[in-house]
Amino acid sequence: MSYSIFISISQQTLRVISNEHNSAMQTRCYSVSSGLNGGGCEKDSGKTPLGLHQVRAKIGHNLPINTVFVGRRATGEIFDERLALSHPQRDWILSRILWLSGKEIGVNRLGNVDSMQRYIYIHGTPDSEPMGRPLSHGCIRMRNDDLIELFDLIEPGTEVMITP
């Protein structure tokens, strides 16, 4: 089955829509947290890139919920309050990673605006982090359970449209 993902920065939502007309699942909607600095595609801006993307890679298949990632690799740690207290400034990337790649040259692909080179992901975050408010460094943060559901639903190549 084929799906498309639509992310609204203004609404702080991610919608998954089936591309199949006879699908029982037409739409799912999740609350997210996008970039604290708003929407924009420039490198080192801390902004969430806009425009058409695709899921280039899915990372973390079958790993435990709250698995900690650094540099797209599982560290062997499982996030909990004790770990959070010992690393208070860490930007937690948990459970799964959907690595995005821009599809629009000069907008979000190549040069100073390349989403993949900026390491823009849809990823899990601690349950203590609020959703529905822009607070990330540019990525799209999701609740871990929601992210795992999305991860299991879609395939690499799934299109992701990010709008202001």
C-alpha positions as CSV (number, residue, x, y, z in Angstrom):
1,M,0.0,0.0,0.0
2,S,1.2,3.5,-0.8
3,Y,0.9,6.6,1.4
4,S,1.8,10.3,1.3
5,I,2.8,12.4,4.4
6,F,1.8,16.0,4.8
7,I,3.3,18.1,7.6
8,S,1.9,21.5,8.6
9,I,4.3,23.7,10.6
10,S,1.5,26.2,11.4
11,Q,-0.8,23.4,12.7
12,Q,2.1,21.2,14.1
13,T,0.5,18.1,12.6
14,L,1.6,15.2,10.4
15,R,-1.1,13.6,8.3
16,V,-0.7,10.2,6.6
17,I,-3.0,9.7,3.6
18,S,-3.5,6.5,1.7
19,N,-2.9,6.8,-2.0
20,E,-5.3,3.8,-2.5
21,H,-8.9,4.6,-3.2
22,N,-10.3,1.4,-1.6
23,S,-8.1,1.6,1.6
24,A,-9.9,1.2,4.9
25,M,-7.3,3.7,6.4
26,Q,-7.7,7.0,4.6
27,T,-6.1,9.4,7.0
28,R,-4.1,9.4,10.3
29,C,-3.1,12.6,12.0
30,Y,-0.4,13.0,14.6
31,S,0.7,16.0,16.7
32,V,4.4,16.9,16.1
33,S,7.0,19.5,17.1
34,S,8.9,21.2,14.3
35,G,11.8,23.7,14.3
36,L,11.9,26.3,17.0
37,N,13.2,28.8,14.4
38,G,10.3,28.2,12.1
39,G,10.3,27.0,8.5
40,G,13.2,27.4,6.2
41,C,15.7,25.4,4.2
42,E,19.1,27.1,4.9
43,K,21.9,25.0,6.4
44,D,22.6,25.8,10.1
45,S,19.4,27.7,10.4
46,G,17.7,25.4,12.9
47,K,14.6,25.7,10.7
48,T,12.4,22.9,9.4
49,P,12.9,22.6,5.6
50,L,9.8,23.3,3.5
51,G,8.7,21.7,0.2
52,L,8.5,18.2,-1.2
53,H,10.8,15.5,0.4
54,Q,10.9,11.8,0.4
55,V,11.8,9.2,3.1
56,R,15.4,8.3,2.0
57,A,16.0,5.8,4.8
58,K,14.3,4.1,7.7
59,I,16.5,3.4,10.7
60,G,15.8,1.4,13.8
61,H,13.6,-1.4,12.6
62,N,12.7,-3.8,15.5
63,L,14.7,-1.9,18.1
64,P,13.1,-1.4,21.5
65,I,11.0,1.8,22.1
66,N,13.1,4.6,23.5
67,T,16.3,3.3,21.8
68,V,18.8,6.2,21.8
69,F,20.5,7.2,18.5
70,V,23.5,9.3,17.9
71,G,24.7,9.9,14.3
72,R,21.9,7.5,13.1
73,R,23.4,4.6,15.1
74,A,21.8,3.0,18.2
75,T,24.0,3.7,21.2
76,G,22.8,0.7,23.2
77,E,21.1,3.0,25.6
78,I,17.4,3.1,26.4
79,F,16.1,6.5,27.3
80,D,14.8,6.9,30.9
81,E,14.8,9.8,33.5
82,R,18.2,8.7,34.9
83,L,19.8,9.0,31.5
84,A,18.1,12.3,30.9
85,L,19.4,13.7,34.1
86,S,22.9,12.6,33.3
87,H,22.8,14.4,29.9
88,P,20.6,17.4,30.4
89,Q,21.7,19.2,27.2
90,R,21.3,16.3,24.8
91,D,18.9,16.5,21.8
92,W,17.3,13.1,22.1
93,I,16.7,11.1,19.0
94,L,14.7,8.1,20.0
95,S,13.0,4.8,18.8
96,R,13.1,5.3,15.0
97,I,14.5,7.6,12.3
98,L,12.9,8.5,9.0
99,W,15.7,10.4,7.2
100,L,14.3,12.9,4.7
101,S,15.8,13.9,1.4
102,G,14.6,17.0,-0.5
103,K,13.2,16.6,-4.0
104,E,13.3,20.2,-5.1
105,I,16.7,21.4,-6.4
106,G,17.6,24.8,-5.0
107,V,14.8,24.6,-2.5
108,N,15.6,21.6,-0.3
109,R,18.1,19.7,-2.4
110,L,21.8,20.3,-3.1
111,G,23.9,23.3,-2.2
112,N,23.3,25.2,1.0
113,V,19.7,23.9,1.4
114,D,20.1,20.1,1.2
115,S,17.8,18.5,3.7
116,M,19.6,15.2,3.7
117,Q,23.0,16.8,4.3
118,R,21.3,18.8,7.1
119,Y,20.3,15.5,8.7
120,I,16.6,16.3,8.8
121,Y,14.6,13.4,10.3
122,I,11.2,12.5,11.6
123,H,12.2,11.0,14.9
124,G,11.0,10.1,18.4
125,T,11.5,12.3,21.4
126,P,11.0,11.8,25.2
127,D,7.4,11.6,26.3
128,S,8.1,14.6,28.6
129,E,8.6,16.9,25.5
130,P,5.5,18.8,24.4
131,M,3.9,18.2,21.0
132,G,2.0,20.9,19.1
133,R,4.7,23.5,19.7
134,P,7.8,24.2,17.6
135,L,10.8,23.2,19.8
136,S,13.2,21.1,17.7
137,H,16.5,22.0,16.0
138,G,14.8,21.6,12.6
139,C,13.7,18.0,12.6
140,I,10.1,16.8,13.1
141,R,9.7,15.2,16.5
142,M,6.9,12.7,17.3
143,R,5.7,10.6,20.2
144,N,7.5,7.3,20.1
145,D,4.4,5.2,19.8
146,D,3.1,7.4,17.0
147,L,6.5,7.2,15.2
148,I,6.7,3.5,15.4
149,E,3.2,3.2,14.0
150,L,4.2,5.5,11.1
151,F,7.5,3.7,10.6
152,D,5.8,0.4,10.2
153,L,3.2,1.8,7.8
154,I,5.4,3.6,5.2
155,E,8.2,2.6,2.9
156,P,11.4,4.3,1.8
157,G,10.5,6.7,-1.1
158,T,7.3,7.8,0.6
159,E,6.7,11.5,-0.3
160,V,6.6,14.0,2.5
161,M,5.3,17.6,1.8
162,I,6.2,20.1,4.5
163,T,4.2,23.4,4.4
164,P,4.4,26.6,6.4
